[in-house]
Amino acid sequence: MEDDLLADVRSLSFENPLTEEEKELLYLRARSAGLTFCGCAHASFLCKLIHSLRCLIKSRRANRDSLVPGEDSDLCVGIIGMGHMGRQLLTSLLENSGIKPSQIKISSRTTDSAVELIQKGVECLFDNRRLAAWADVLFLCSLPSHLPKVCADLHSHLSKSCLVYSFTSAVPVNRLAQLLGHDFILKPQYDFVACDTADVVLTCTHLTTALTDHLLIKASCPLTMSSGIYLGLSWVCAVLYSLLNICTSTGLGSSDALSLINRILKEKWPHAVDLNTHSFISASSTLLTEEPFPWISLADAQTKETPLLCFLSSSKSM
């Protein structure tokens, strides 16, 4: 109630004590809010895709053609670092991904947030290695200065099929792969572009509200980014290769893997063109129907030209 009463008092606003020169830099505050919003929206979307795929694989193994309502994929999501980004990501996952609190665990250097997390039903391990051994998807939200210690903790403790998603912007994905001894890493690379609707990020004042705003969600779409924050096709390719690797890690044949991935894409984008074997791998490669796709290094997929990048770049429907 007190916050509501003071919300419109200009003398208490963030901008009031700023000089004119300082006010010219306010766009950086909006840019920071926009980055946090887009990062959380894209991470939540990725978790939804993986959850859907795991449910479909579970159904396929049970010889069912459709999902059982309310079926759980048992996706385990870990978050390392409970600073600003880690907290915002946790909020986003709890409120917008459909993932249960029992499916999320965090590791933090401090105990300050433990009580709050327990109240939400999220377990705090205070142990990076235990979290790495448990997680299917592991989000790195550490400060760059803490990353060498975090990577040393995780090295040799990550399963091959654990997808590491890094929000630490200062470390390139290839360097991160070296530090972790792990190549299943997805790292969003955001760029800023001039845009007529870039001021849309100014409305990202509260994450929970922003993630239900249709205009903001539309602006954050990585394929039609209109908020002035650009992500691009490399991230989309890495996401699709991630889904492919998940199929490969379960021993799913190439035909079944394509069928499930195309099904998920059709649910999200009804007019999307079907992906085929050579959308993902070289045209000179051949696979038997029951043969799994080869494991794809996501570090390479994000830094080199891939068949999938060429395919998506030339596909108007995608």
C-alpha positions as CSV (number, residue, x, y, z in Angstrom):
1,M,0.0,0.0,0.0
2,E,2.8,2.4,0.9
3,D,4.5,1.7,-2.5
4,D,1.2,2.5,-4.3
5,L,0.8,5.8,-2.4
6,L,4.3,6.9,-3.3
7,A,4.3,5.7,-6.9
8,D,3.4,9.0,-8.4
9,V,5.4,11.3,-6.1
10,R,7.9,12.8,-8.6
11,S,10.4,14.0,-5.9
12,L,10.9,10.4,-4.9
13,S,11.4,9.1,-8.5
14,F,14.6,7.6,-9.8
15,E,14.9,10.4,-12.4
16,N,14.3,13.4,-10.1
17,P,17.9,14.0,-8.8
18,L,19.6,13.4,-12.1
19,T,21.3,16.1,-14.1
20,E,20.4,16.7,-17.7
21,E,23.6,14.9,-18.8
22,E,22.7,11.9,-16.6
23,K,19.1,11.8,-18.0
24,E,20.6,11.4,-21.5
25,L,21.8,8.0,-20.3
26,L,18.5,6.7,-19.0
27,Y,18.2,4.6,-22.2
28,L,20.8,2.4,-20.7
29,R,18.4,1.6,-17.8
30,A,15.7,0.7,-20.3
31,R,18.2,-1.4,-22.3
32,S,19.1,-3.3,-19.2
33,A,15.5,-4.0,-18.4
34,G,14.9,-5.1,-22.0
35,L,17.9,-7.5,-21.9
36,T,16.6,-9.1,-18.6
37,F,13.1,-9.4,-20.0
38,C,14.2,-10.9,-23.4
39,G,16.7,-13.2,-21.6
40,C,14.0,-14.6,-19.3
41,A,11.4,-14.9,-22.0
42,H,13.8,-16.8,-24.3
43,A,15.0,-19.1,-21.5
44,S,11.4,-19.9,-20.5
45,F,10.5,-20.6,-24.1
46,L,13.4,-23.0,-24.5
47,C,12.4,-24.9,-21.3
48,K,8.8,-25.2,-22.7
49,L,10.2,-26.7,-25.9
50,I,12.4,-29.1,-24.1
51,H,9.6,-30.1,-21.7
52,S,7.3,-30.7,-24.7
53,L,9.9,-32.8,-26.5
54,R,10.6,-34.9,-23.4
55,C,6.9,-35.6,-23.0
56,L,6.6,-36.6,-26.6
57,I,9.6,-39.0,-26.3
58,K,8.1,-40.4,-23.1
59,S,4.8,-41.0,-25.0
60,R,6.6,-42.5,-28.0
61,R,8.4,-45.0,-25.7
62,A,5.1,-46.0,-24.2
63,N,3.7,-46.6,-27.8
64,R,1.3,-43.7,-27.5
65,D,0.5,-41.3,-30.3
66,S,-0.7,-38.5,-28.1
67,L,0.2,-36.9,-24.8
68,V,-1.6,-37.8,-21.6
69,P,-3.2,-34.6,-20.1
70,G,-1.0,-33.2,-17.4
71,E,1.9,-35.6,-18.1
72,D,5.2,-34.6,-16.6
73,S,8.5,-34.8,-18.4
74,D,10.5,-34.7,-15.1
75,L,12.7,-32.0,-16.6
76,C,15.3,-30.9,-14.0
77,V,16.3,-27.3,-14.2
78,G,19.3,-25.8,-12.2
79,I,20.3,-22.2,-11.7
80,I,23.8,-21.2,-10.5
81,G,23.9,-17.6,-9.2
82,M,21.1,-15.8,-7.3
83,G,22.0,-12.2,-8.3
84,H,19.6,-10.0,-10.3
85,M,19.5,-12.2,-13.4
86,G,19.2,-15.5,-11.4
87,R,16.3,-14.2,-9.4
88,Q,14.5,-12.8,-12.4
89,L,15.0,-16.1,-14.3
90,L,13.7,-18.1,-11.4
91,T,10.6,-15.9,-11.2
92,S,10.1,-16.3,-15.0
93,L,10.4,-20.1,-14.9
94,L,8.0,-20.5,-11.9
95,E,5.4,-18.3,-13.4
96,N,5.6,-18.8,-17.1
97,S,7.2,-22.1,-18.1
98,G,4.9,-24.6,-16.5
99,I,7.8,-26.1,-14.6
100,K,7.0,-27.1,-11.0
101,P,9.1,-25.7,-8.1
102,S,10.1,-29.3,-7.3
103,Q,11.8,-29.5,-10.7
104,I,14.0,-26.4,-10.0
105,K,17.1,-26.3,-7.8
106,I,19.6,-23.5,-7.3
107,S,23.1,-23.1,-6.1
108,S,24.2,-19.9,-4.5
109,R,27.2,-18.5,-2.6
110,T,25.1,-16.9,0.1
111,T,22.3,-18.1,2.4
112,D,20.3,-14.8,2.2
113,S,17.7,-16.1,-0.3
114,A,17.4,-19.7,1.1
115,V,14.3,-19.0,3.3
116,E,12.5,-17.2,0.4
117,L,13.3,-20.1,-2.0
118,I,12.1,-22.7,0.5
119,Q,8.8,-20.9,0.8
120,K,8.5,-21.1,-3.0
121,G,9.2,-24.8,-2.9
122,V,12.6,-24.5,-4.6
123,E,15.6,-26.3,-3.0
124,C,18.9,-24.5,-2.5
125,L,21.9,-26.9,-2.6
126,F,24.9,-24.5,-2.1
127,D,26.9,-27.1,-4.1
128,N,27.6,-26.5,-7.8
129,R,28.7,-30.1,-8.4
130,R,25.6,-31.7,-6.9
131,L,23.5,-29.4,-9.0
132,A,25.4,-30.2,-12.2
133,A,25.0,-33.9,-11.6
134,W,21.2,-33.5,-11.1
135,A,20.2,-31.0,-13.8
136,D,19.0,-31.6,-17.4
137,V,19.2,-27.9,-18.1
138,L,21.7,-25.7,-16.2
139,F,21.6,-21.9,-16.3
140,L,24.7,-20.0,-15.5
141,C,23.9,-16.6,-14.0
142,S,27.2,-16.0,-12.3
143,L,29.2,-12.8,-12.5
144,P,32.2,-13.0,-14.9
145,S,34.6,-12.7,-12.0
146,H,33.0,-15.8,-10.4
147,L,32.9,-17.9,-13.6
148,P,36.4,-19.5,-13.4
149,K,35.6,-20.9,-10.0
150,V,32.2,-22.1,-11.2
151,C,33.6,-23.7,-14.3
152,A,36.3,-25.5,-12.2
153,D,33.6,-26.8,-10.0
154,L,31.5,-28.1,-12.9
155,H,34.4,-29.5,-15.0
156,S,34.0,-33.3,-15.3
157,H,30.7,-33.2,-13.4
158,L,28.3,-32.5,-16.3
159,S,26.6,-35.3,-18.1
160,K,27.0,-35.1,-21.9
161,S,23.2,-34.5,-22.3
162,C,23.1,-31.6,-19.7
163,L,22.4,-28.4,-21.6
164,V,24.3,-25.5,-20.2
165,Y,22.7,-22.1,-20.9
166,S,25.0,-19.2,-20.1
167,F,24.0,-15.6,-19.3
168,T,27.6,-14.6,-18.6
169,S,28.1,-12.2,-21.6
170,A,31.8,-11.6,-21.2
171,V,33.0,-15.1,-22.0
172,P,32.7,-16.4,-25.6
173,V,31.0,-19.8,-26.0
174,N,34.2,-21.5,-27.3
175,R,36.1,-20.3,-24.2
176,L,33.3,-21.5,-22.0
177,A,33.4,-24.9,-23.7
178,Q,37.1,-25.1,-22.9
179,L,36.6,-24.1,-19.2
180,L,33.8,-26.6,-18.7
181,G,35.2,-29.4,-20.9
182,H,31.7,-29.6,-22.3
183,D,30.3,-28.7,-25.8
184,F,26.5,-28.8,-25.1
185,I,26.3,-25.1,-24.3
186,L,23.9,-22.4,-25.5
187,K,24.8,-18.8,-25.1
188,P,22.5,-16.0,-26.4
189,Q,24.4,-13.2,-28.1
190,Y,22.3,-10.0,-28.0
191,D,22.9,-7.0,-30.2
192,F,21.3,-3.6,-30.2
193,V,19.9,-2.2,-33.4
194,A,18.1,1.1,-34.4
195,C,14.4,0.4,-34.4
196,D,11.2,2.6,-34.6
197,T,9.6,0.5,-31.8
198,A,12.7,0.2,-29.6
199,D,11.0,2.2,-26.8
200,V,8.8,-0.8,-26.2
201,V,11.4,-2.0,-23.6
202,L,10.7,1.1,-21.6
203,T,7.6,-0.7,-20.3
204,C,9.6,-3.6,-18.9
205,T,9.4,-2.2,-15.4
206,H,8.1,-5.4,-13.7
207,L,9.1,-8.8,-15.1
208,T,6.0,-10.7,-14.1
209,T,3.7,-8.1,-15.7
210,A,5.9,-7.8,-18.8
211,L,5.8,-11.6,-19.4
212,T,2.0,-11.4,-19.8
213,D,2.1,-8.3,-22.1
214,H,1.3,-9.4,-25.6
215,L,3.1,-6.4,-27.2
216,L,6.3,-7.2,-25.3
217,I,6.1,-10.9,-26.0
218,K,5.7,-10.2,-29.7
219,A,8.6,-7.7,-29.7
220,S,10.9,-10.2,-28.0
221,C,10.4,-12.9,-30.6
222,P,13.9,-13.9,-31.8
223,L,12.8,-14.2,-35.4
224,T,11.0,-10.9,-35.6
225,M,12.8,-8.9,-32.9
226,S,11.3,-5.4,-33.0
227,S,12.4,-4.0,-29.6
228,G,15.8,-2.9,-30.7
229,I,17.4,-5.9,-29.1
230,Y,18.4,-8.5,-31.7
231,L,19.1,-12.1,-31.2
232,G,19.1,-13.7,-34.6
233,L,19.1,-17.1,-36.3
234,S,22.3,-18.4,-34.6
235,W,20.3,-18.8,-31.4
236,V,17.4,-20.4,-33.2
237,C,19.7,-22.9,-34.8
238,A,21.3,-23.7,-31.5
239,V,17.9,-24.3,-29.9
240,L,16.9,-26.7,-32.7
241,Y,20.2,-28.5,-32.5
242,S,19.6,-28.8,-28.8
243,L,16.4,-30.5,-29.4
244,L,18.1,-32.8,-31.9
245,N,20.8,-33.7,-29.4
246,I,18.2,-34.5,-26.8
247,C,16.7,-37.0,-29.2
248,T,20.1,-38.4,-30.0
249,S,20.9,-38.8,-26.2
250,T,17.8,-41.0,-25.8
251,G,18.8,-43.2,-28.8
252,L,15.8,-42.0,-30.9
253,G,16.2,-42.8,-34.6
254,S,16.5,-40.0,-37.1
255,S,13.0,-40.5,-38.5
256,D,11.4,-40.3,-35.1
257,A,13.5,-37.4,-34.0
258,L,12.5,-35.3,-37.1
259,S,8.9,-36.3,-36.6
260,L,8.8,-35.1,-33.0
261,I,10.7,-31.9,-33.7
262,N,8.5,-31.0,-36.6
263,R,5.4,-31.7,-34.5
264,I,6.6,-29.2,-31.9
265,L,7.4,-26.6,-34.5
266,K,4.0,-27.0,-36.1
267,E,2.3,-26.4,-32.8
268,K,4.2,-23.1,-32.4
269,W,4.2,-22.1,-36.1
270,P,1.5,-23.9,-38.1
271,H,3.0,-22.7,-41.4
272,A,6.6,-23.7,-40.7
273,V,8.2,-25.9,-43.4
274,D,9.1,-29.4,-42.3
275,L,12.7,-30.0,-41.4
276,N,14.5,-33.0,-42.9
277,T,17.8,-34.8,-42.4
278,H,19.7,-32.4,-44.6
279,S,18.3,-29.4,-42.8
280,F,20.5,-30.4,-39.9
281,I,23.5,-32.2,-41.4
282,S,25.5,-32.1,-44.6
283,A,23.8,-33.3,-47.8
284,S,26.7,-35.7,-48.3
285,S,25.8,-37.5,-45.1
286,T,23.3,-40.4,-45.1
287,L,21.4,-41.9,-42.1
288,L,19.3,-45.0,-41.8
289,T,15.7,-44.4,-40.6
290,E,16.4,-46.0,-37.2
291,E,19.9,-44.5,-36.9
292,P,20.2,-41.6,-34.5
293,F,21.6,-38.2,-35.6
294,P,25.3,-37.6,-34.8
295,W,25.9,-35.5,-31.7
296,I,26.2,-31.8,-32.7
297,S,28.6,-29.5,-30.8
298,L,26.6,-26.5,-29.9
299,A,29.7,-24.4,-29.5
300,D,30.5,-25.1,-33.2
301,A,26.8,-24.6,-34.2
302,Q,26.9,-21.0,-32.8
303,T,30.2,-20.0,-34.3
304,K,30.3,-21.7,-37.7
305,E,28.0,-21.8,-40.7
306,T,25.8,-24.9,-40.4
307,P,23.4,-26.6,-42.8
308,L,20.6,-25.5,-40.5
309,L,21.6,-21.8,-40.6
310,C,21.7,-22.0,-44.4
311,F,18.3,-23.6,-44.5
312,L,16.7,-21.1,-42.1
313,S,18.3,-18.1,-43.8
314,S,16.7,-19.2,-47.1
315,S,13.3,-20.2,-45.7
316,K,10.7,-17.5,-45.9
317,S,8.2,-19.5,-43.8
318,M,10.7,-19.9,-40.9
